[in-house]
């Protein structure tokens, strides 16, 4: 006798922010900067708006914050229509790339600014600022001025100031863009840990975060959900692995992971292959008649090597192979190789390259 099947009741994630058909034009003659953008951000999650410069990501953030007024669509914040609510009443914290700290104020006073504007009690301000300085790992820095801080420390202060008002929504506009690589990694790790701690905390409401970036690695590392934008429109929404493994369009495939897009012959279908998915091999003796790719350039990047190939049809293809595979092949510039594209994906439809 088989055991009865147990069906678990899984509740859907509560939506912290819903963006519905958001549209914004800055000129009647130009195309909309934001064109019918729609997505949902679950409570406590990090949702990333990812796309190239000019795709409308920052404009969406400014519309959500109330810094711009939409020409169409609406915002639903924690279940209530927030489209016409004044910016200061939306329960939103904003962190900019440029820090935007008050240079004449100490770290403590910068963090406390929003609390004082809201006329919180002095004891409450002291307690909350102390707690936030610990949260952003800046305890002991309260009396310093911004000019006495490193870039990473300034950005932590900006995070603390945005979080001081206990926002429902935290908006991050390229917050790591002005920092060097090591500091970016450190702050990304801090943000991920902060979200995990808030999700488990009984004393704080989880923060729903929207991150704007053009850095796909940053988006993949931090996000529970990615909203890919291009030319003012949303082209795909999904979990990082879903967007990477199952791109909806050739643009998404190219932008997420640098896939090479090419048109199989015959037919209108487009195929794509990512640099790490191409398998290289040396031709066997007597295979001179096989169409081979030529190694144009080798770029050593530590754990892997970028191989720039010229294909038999004259197109270029970028390939990434591990240093161990590179050494085993003994590749040199000018070598002829077989490039196996069997792992290529396919788009059926009328797409342009």
Secondary structure, 3 states (H helix, E strand, C coil): CCCCCCCCCCCCCCEEEEEEEEEECCCCCCCCCEEEEEEEEECCCEEEEECCCCCCHHHHHHHHHCCCCCCEEEEEECCEECCCCCHHHCCEEEECCCCCCCCCCEHHHHHHHHHHHCCCCHHHHHHHHHHHHHHCCCCCCCCCEHHHCCHHHHHHHHHHHHHHCCCCEEEEECCCCCCCHHHHHHHHHHHHHHHHHHHHCCCCCCCEEEEEECCHHHHHHHCCEEEEEECCEEEEEECHHHHHHCCCCHHHHHHCCCCEEEECCCCCCEEEECHHHCEEEECCCCCCCCCCEEEEEEEECCCEEEEEEECCCCCEEEEEEEHHHHHHHCCCCCCEEEEECCCCEEECCCCCC
